Amino acid sequence: LLESLGGGGSSNPTSTRQSHHFYFGHIRHSAAIRKRLDLSAATTSLGQQPITVPLVRALCAFAGGEGDAMSRFYHKLKNDTKSPRKNSTNGQLWKLPPGSLNAMEYAIIAAARLVVMNSVMIDKHGRVVVNASKRRDRLSLSLPCILQSAYKLRCGILSYAQVQAKMYEVDLSTYDKSDKGDGLGCFIATKCIDLCPVISACNNSAKMAMKALVETGDRTVEELLLRKWKGDMQKWLVELNCEDSPMARTSD
């Protein structure tokens, strides 16, 4: 079920290079999302909560909850003066199984697709446009929740990677091979490749949510960035927004 809603590769746009970067997967994935949205619209009476809202909440709770759990669990190991290798039995560190990583990736992408496709549609020319006539406002209210859940999941994955680096006694301050000051990112790309799809899912889910908010004329992102979300989360979202700006795409 998770794969049918969140599979298809979160790092690949639906069609060729577009001015709007939404990650709806392959045709069968977008069709599965649209089928659930249409069913929700057909069975929801005026004033009632769409049946897709609890589903989105559950997906966000799972993805964000996994991230929170990892952050708390690995925070102790990350800040321990002893090597995790010395603290663990036979030098082994508990590792995330592939199935769990896939579930996290699919969950956050599925949640983002359900909420974003509620607000937009793809026209006959393959362009993504706002579809306000079929928008369910109660479902659209979940867009900030997507951003927060994606951030929490990303933090958990990064904490796990940092402990992996510490276990193998890798100095992340000198591991940067791209001259961008991102030793952890380089370590993940070379030594923890299985984490890359989850990180891409977090980034692209946030990009989808922010893009949908901007396209619908909602000022929520601006308000949250300026008043509520500070520190690392604010920095991450601003960087993602800059990456997806017309100027950044032109320079690719």
Phi, psi and chi 1 to 4 in degrees:
 res  aa     phi    psi   chi1   chi2   chi3   chi4
   1 LEU       -  -46.0  175.9   60.0      -      -
   2 LEU   -61.4  -40.8  -82.3  177.3      -      -
   3 GLU   -65.6  -36.5 -164.9  -76.6  -29.7      -
   4 SER   -67.1  -24.9   68.9      -      -      -
   5 LEU   -99.9  -33.6  -60.7  175.8      -      -
   6 GLY  -118.6    6.0      -      -      -      -
   7 GLY   -84.6 -170.3      -      -      -      -
   8 GLY    96.2    0.4      -      -      -      -
   9 GLY    86.5  100.5      -      -      -      -
  10 SER   -71.3  -14.5   64.4      -      -      -
  11 SER   -88.9   -1.6   58.7      -      -      -
  12 ASN  -116.1  123.7  -62.0  -43.0      -      -
  13 PRO   -61.7  161.0  -22.0   34.0      -      -
  14 THR   -58.5  -44.3  -57.4      -      -      -
  15 SER  -125.5 -156.6   58.7      -      -      -
  16 THR   -68.2  176.4   57.5      -      -      -
  17 ARG   -53.9  121.6 -167.4  169.9 -178.4   83.9
  18 GLN  -119.9  167.0  -56.1  171.1   -7.9      -
  19 SER   -75.7  -21.3   59.2      -      -      -
  20 HIS  -113.3  118.4  -58.7  -88.6      -      -
  21 HIS   -95.4   93.1  -76.6 -161.9      -      -
  22 PHE  -111.9  148.7  -70.3   98.1      -      -
  23 TYR  -118.1   78.5  -56.4   84.9      -      -
  24 PHE   -93.7    4.0  -64.9  155.3      -      -
  25 GLY    75.6 -156.7      -      -      -      -
  26 HIS   -82.9  178.0  -59.0  -56.8      -      -
  27 ILE   -58.6  -42.3  -66.2  177.8      -      -
  28 ARG   -66.5  -30.1   68.8  179.9  179.8   87.2
  29 HIS   -73.0  -46.0  -62.4  105.8      -      -
  30 SER   -66.0  -33.0   57.0      -      -      -
  31 ALA   -67.4  -38.7      -      -      -      -
  32 ALA   -65.7  -39.8      -      -      -      -
  33 ILE   -65.3  -47.2  -65.2  -71.1      -      -
  34 ARG   -63.0  -36.3 -179.1   57.0   60.9 -168.1
  35 LYS   -62.0  -42.1  178.8  179.3  179.1 -179.3
  36 ARG   -70.8  -35.8  -78.5  162.1  176.6   78.2
  37 LEU   -67.5  -40.8  -71.6  173.7      -      -
  38 ASP   -66.4  -40.1  -69.7  -16.3      -      -
  39 LEU   -64.1  -40.5  177.3   62.5      -      -
  40 SER   -63.0  -43.3  178.0      -      -      -
  41 ALA   -65.8  -36.1      -      -      -      -
  42 ALA   -74.7  -25.3      -      -      -      -
  43 THR  -106.2    0.6   56.8      -      -      -
  44 THR  -101.2  121.4  -57.7      -      -      -
  45 SER   -82.5  163.8  -58.4      -      -      -
  46 LEU   -58.3  128.0 -176.0   64.1      -      -
  47 GLY    89.0   -9.9      -      -      -      -
  48 GLN   -90.7  157.2  -75.1 -172.8  -28.1      -
  49 GLN   -77.5  128.5  173.5  179.5  -94.8      -
  50 PRO   -58.7  143.0  -23.3   34.2      -      -
  51 ILE   -67.9  -14.6   60.2  175.2      -      -
  52 THR   -79.0  -17.7   46.9      -      -      -
  53 VAL   -62.2  -49.0  171.3      -      -      -
  54 PRO   -60.4  -33.4  -24.0   35.0      -      -
  55 LEU   -65.0  -45.2  173.7   58.0      -      -
  56 VAL   -62.9  -41.8  170.3      -      -      -
  57 ARG   -62.1  -41.5  -72.7  175.6  179.7  166.6
  58 ALA   -65.0  -41.8      -      -      -      -
  59 LEU   -64.4  -41.5  -68.1  168.9      -      -
  60 CYS   -67.3  -40.4  -73.3      -      -      -
  61 ALA   -62.9  -39.2      -      -      -      -
  62 PHE   -67.8  -52.5  169.8   71.4      -      -
  63 ALA   -64.0  -50.6      -      -      -      -
  64 GLY   -67.1  -36.3      -      -      -      -
  65 GLY   -65.4  -40.3      -      -      -      -
  66 GLU   -61.6  -42.4  -74.1  -73.7  -50.2      -
  67 GLY   -63.1  -43.9      -      -      -      -
  68 ASP   -60.9  -44.4  -93.5  -14.9      -      -
  69 ALA   -62.5  -43.4      -      -      -      -
  70 MET   -65.4  -41.5  -74.1 -172.1  -69.9      -
  71 SER   -60.1  -43.6  -67.3      -      -      -
  72 ARG   -70.4  -42.1  -67.2  175.0 -176.0  175.8
  73 PHE   -65.9  -45.8 -179.8   77.9      -      -
  74 TYR   -85.8  -11.5  -70.0  113.7      -      -
  75 HIS   -62.8  -40.3  179.4   73.9      -      -
  76 LYS   -65.1  -44.4  -63.5  179.0 -179.8  178.7
  77 LEU   -67.9  -37.1  -67.7  175.7      -      -
  78 LYS   -64.8  -36.8 -175.0  173.3   61.1  174.9
  79 ASN   -95.5    0.1  -65.4  -35.5      -      -
  80 ASP   -73.2  137.1 -163.1  -29.8      -      -
  81 THR   -70.2  -23.8   54.9      -      -      -
  82 LYS   -83.9  153.5  -64.9 -178.4 -179.6  179.6
  83 SER   -69.9  138.1  168.9      -      -      -
  84 PRO   -56.4  -28.3  -24.7   34.5      -      -
  85 ARG   -63.7  -37.3 -177.8 -175.9  -67.0  -86.8
  86 LYS   -78.3  -26.3  -64.0  177.2 -178.7  178.1
  87 ASN   -85.2  -17.5  -70.1  -19.8      -      -
  88 SER   -98.7  158.3   54.9      -      -      -
  89 THR   -69.6  126.9  -55.8      -      -      -
  90 ASN    54.6   29.1  -62.2  -37.2      -      -
  91 GLY    70.5   19.2      -      -      -      -
  92 GLN  -104.5  141.6  -63.9  -63.5  -44.8      -
  93 LEU  -111.1  136.9  179.4   68.9      -      -
  94 TRP   -57.6  128.5 -177.2   79.3      -      -
  95 LYS  -114.0  151.1  -60.9 -168.1   68.4  172.7
  96 LEU   -77.0  122.1  -65.2  171.2      -      -
  97 PRO   -70.3  153.2   23.8  -32.0      -      -
  98 PRO   -55.5  -38.9  -26.0   34.9      -      -
  99 GLY   -61.5  -39.1      -      -      -      -
 100 SER   -66.9  -41.8  -66.0      -      -      -
 101 LEU   -62.8  -41.9  -68.2  171.6      -      -
 102 ASN   -63.3  -42.1  -72.8  -20.8      -      -
 103 ALA   -63.0  -41.1      -      -      -      -
 104 MET   -63.5  -46.0  -67.0  178.0 -137.3      -
 105 GLU   -60.1  -50.1  175.1 -167.0   -5.1      -
 106 TYR   -66.6  -35.8  -62.6  155.0      -      -
 107 ALA   -65.2  -48.7      -      -      -      -
 108 ILE   -70.3  -36.1 -168.3   62.0      -      -
 109 ILE   -68.4  -41.7  -77.2  -67.6      -      -
 110 ALA   -61.7  -43.3      -      -      -      -
 111 ALA   -61.0  -44.4      -      -      -      -
 112 ALA   -65.1  -42.7      -      -      -      -
 113 ARG   -63.2  -42.7  -73.9  174.7  179.5  169.8
 114 LEU   -60.4  -43.1  -78.1  164.7      -      -
 115 VAL   -75.7  -41.6  179.2      -      -      -
 116 VAL   -71.1  -43.2  170.3      -      -      -
 117 MET   -68.4  -14.5  -71.1 -175.4   71.2      -
 118 ASN   -68.7  -24.9  169.0   64.8      -      -
 119 SER  -106.4  -16.6  -57.3      -      -      -
 120 VAL  -130.1  170.1  -58.7      -      -      -
 121 MET  -147.4  161.4   63.8  175.9  -68.5      -
 122 ILE  -103.5  121.3  -59.1  175.7      -      -
 123 ASP   -80.6 -178.2   65.7   14.4      -      -
 124 LYS   -67.6  -15.2   60.9 -178.3 -179.4 -180.0
 125 HIS   -94.9    4.5  -59.1  -65.6      -      -
 126 GLY    83.0   10.1      -      -      -      -
 127 ARG   -92.1  144.2  -64.4  172.8  -59.9 -170.6
 128 VAL   -89.7  123.3  178.6      -      -      -
 129 VAL  -129.9  156.3  -65.1      -      -      -
 130 VAL   -68.5  135.6  175.3      -      -      -
 131 ASN  -121.5   70.2 -172.8   22.4      -      -
 132 ALA   -64.4  -26.5      -      -      -      -
 133 SER   -65.6  -28.3   62.1      -      -      -
 134 LYS  -109.0    7.9  -66.8 -174.3  177.3 -178.8
 135 ARG   -72.3  132.8  174.1  176.9  170.2  175.2
 136 ARG  -100.2  111.5  -68.7  -80.1  175.3  171.2
 137 ASP   -61.4  -35.8  -71.3  -22.6      -      -
 138 ARG   -63.8  -34.9  -70.8 -163.3 -178.8 -172.8
 139 LEU   -74.8  -37.1 -173.7   54.7      -      -
 140 SER   -65.8  -23.3  -64.0      -      -      -
 141 LEU   -64.6  -14.6  -70.4  174.2      -      -
 142 SER   -82.2   -5.1  -60.4      -      -      -
 143 LEU   -57.8  -46.3  -77.9  167.6      -      -
 144 PRO   -61.6  -32.3  -25.6   36.9      -      -
 145 CYS   -63.8  -36.2 -175.5      -      -      -
 146 ILE   -61.2  -45.5  -59.5  -64.4      -      -
 147 LEU   -61.0  -45.4  -64.4  173.4      -      -
 148 GLN   -68.5  -41.1 -166.4  163.7   34.9      -
 149 SER   -66.1  -40.5  -62.4      -      -      -
 150 ALA   -63.2  -40.1      -      -      -      -
 151 TYR   -65.1  -44.0  174.9   71.8      -      -
 152 LYS   -62.8  -42.0  -71.9 -177.6  176.7 -178.9
 153 LEU   -64.6  -42.9  178.1   55.6      -      -
 154 ARG   -60.7  -43.2  179.4  178.4  178.0  -87.6
 155 CYS   -61.5  -40.8  -73.4      -      -      -
 156 GLY   -63.9  -42.7      -      -      -      -
 157 ILE   -65.1  -41.0  -68.6  -65.6      -      -
 158 LEU   -66.3  -37.5  -65.5 -178.1      -      -
 159 SER   -63.3  -41.5  -66.7      -      -      -
 160 TYR   -61.6  -43.4  171.1   73.7      -      -
 161 ALA   -65.2  -37.6      -      -      -      -
 162 GLN   -64.1  -38.6  -73.4  173.9  -33.9      -
 163 VAL   -69.7  -35.9  174.1      -      -      -
 164 GLN   -59.8  -44.8  -73.7  -79.6  -16.6      -
 165 ALA   -64.0  -40.3      -      -      -      -
 166 LYS   -66.5  -37.7 -173.6  174.2 -178.7  179.9
 167 MET   -61.6  -39.9  177.3  178.0  176.2      -
 168 TYR   -94.2   13.2  -66.6  108.3      -      -
 169 GLU    56.5   44.9  -60.1  178.4  -14.1      -
 170 VAL   -94.6  127.4  173.6      -      -      -
 171 ASP   -86.8  102.8 -174.9   -3.1      -      -
 172 LEU   -66.8  -24.1  -65.6  176.4      -      -
 173 SER   -68.0  -21.7   63.6      -      -      -
 174 THR  -114.4    7.5   60.0      -      -      -
 175 TYR   -91.0   -8.4 -159.0   82.2      -      -
 176 ASP   -64.3  117.8 -178.4   18.9      -      -
 177 LYS  -109.2    6.2  -60.8  178.9  179.9  179.1
 178 SER  -114.6    0.5   61.7      -      -      -
 179 ASP    59.4   27.7  -63.9  -33.9      -      -
 180 LYS  -109.9    5.0  -64.9 -178.6  178.8 -179.8
 181 GLY    71.1   26.9      -      -      -      -
 182 ASP  -121.1   71.7 -173.8   15.2      -      -
 183 GLY   -63.9  -37.6      -      -      -      -
 184 LEU   -65.3  -42.7 -179.6   58.7      -      -
 185 GLY   -61.6  -40.1      -      -      -      -
 186 CYS   -66.8  -39.0  -70.3      -      -      -
 187 PHE   -63.2  -44.0  175.2   75.8      -      -
 188 ILE   -63.4  -42.6  -67.5  173.7      -      -
 189 ALA   -66.0  -27.2      -      -      -      -
 190 THR  -105.1  -31.4   56.2      -      -      -
 191 LYS  -115.9  -18.5  -58.9  -64.1 -177.3 -179.2
 192 CYS  -129.5   56.7  -58.4      -      -      -
 193 ILE   -61.2  -28.5  -58.1  177.0      -      -
 194 ASP   -66.6  -15.8   54.6  -24.7      -      -
 195 LEU   -86.3  -18.6  -56.1 -178.8      -      -
 196 CYS   -58.2  -43.7  -67.4      -      -      -
 197 PRO   -62.3  -34.0  -25.0   35.6      -      -
 198 VAL   -70.0  -42.6 -175.1      -      -      -
 199 ILE   -64.1  -41.4  -66.0  176.4      -      -
 200 SER   -61.7  -39.2  -69.7      -      -      -
 201 ALA   -63.0  -41.2      -      -      -      -
 202 CYS   -63.6  -47.6  -65.3      -      -      -
 203 ASN   -62.0  -46.2  -67.5  -19.3      -      -
 204 ASN   -74.3  -30.1  -66.0  -28.7      -      -
 205 SER   -64.1  -43.0  -64.5      -      -      -
 206 ALA   -65.1  -40.8      -      -      -      -
 207 LYS   -61.9  -42.5  -73.4 -178.8 -179.9  179.8
 208 MET   -61.3  -47.0  -82.4 -165.1  -75.0      -
 209 ALA   -63.3  -45.8      -      -      -      -
 210 MET   -64.3  -40.4  -72.2 -167.0  -66.3      -
 211 LYS   -64.3  -40.8 -158.7   63.2  149.4  174.2
 212 ALA   -65.1  -40.6      -      -      -      -
 213 LEU   -63.1  -41.9  -74.1  167.6      -      -
 214 VAL   -67.3  -45.3  170.7      -      -      -
 215 GLU   -65.8  -29.5  -67.7  -61.5  -42.8      -
 216 THR   -88.0    1.3   54.6      -      -      -
 217 GLY    79.4   12.3      -      -      -      -
 218 ASP   -79.6  132.8 -162.4  -38.9      -      -
 219 ARG   -95.3   16.0  -57.3  -67.5  -65.3  -86.9
 220 THR   -60.4  -45.5  -57.9      -      -      -
 221 VAL   -59.8  -46.7  170.3      -      -      -
 222 GLU   -59.3  -43.4 -178.1  179.3  -17.7      -
 223 GLU   -66.1  -42.9 -177.7  177.2  -12.7      -
 224 LEU   -66.6  -40.3  -70.8  171.6      -      -
 225 LEU   -66.3  -36.8  -74.6  175.8      -      -
 226 LEU   -84.4  -31.0  -67.2  176.7      -      -
 227 ARG  -113.3  -34.0  -61.4 -177.0 -178.6 -179.8
 228 LYS  -110.6  -53.6 -175.7  175.2 -179.8  179.6
 229 TRP   -88.8  114.0  -70.2  -24.8      -      -
 230 LYS  -118.7  179.4  -56.5  -67.4 -176.3  179.4
 231 GLY    65.5 -136.9      -      -      -      -
 232 ASP   -64.0  -37.6  -69.5  -18.9      -      -
 233 MET   -66.2  -43.1 -177.2  170.9 -177.2      -
 234 GLN   -60.5  -45.5 -176.0 -175.4   65.6      -
 235 LYS   -60.8  -43.8  179.5 -178.4  176.9 -177.7
 236 TRP   -62.1  -47.6  173.0   59.0      -      -
 237 LEU   -66.0  -38.1  -68.6  175.0      -      -
 238 VAL   -64.3  -42.4  169.6      -      -      -
 239 GLU   -63.5  -40.8  -71.7  176.0  -10.4      -
 240 LEU   -64.5  -40.4  -73.0  178.8      -      -
 241 ASN   -64.9  -37.7 -168.8   48.7      -      -
 242 CYS   -68.8  -38.3  -69.8      -      -      -
 243 GLU   -61.9  -35.5  -72.7  177.3    6.7      -
 244 ASP   -95.2    7.8 -148.1   32.8      -      -
 245 SER   -74.8  156.1   66.8      -      -      -
 246 PRO   -55.3  -38.0  -25.6   35.5      -      -
 247 MET   -64.4  -41.6 -174.7   68.7   68.5      -
 248 ALA   -67.5  -38.2      -      -      -      -
 249 ARG   -68.8  -33.9  -72.7 -164.0  -59.3  -91.3
 250 THR   -65.9  -33.3  -56.7      -      -      -
 251 SER   -82.6   -5.1   61.0      -      -      -
 252 ASP   -64.5      -  -72.3  -13.1      -      -
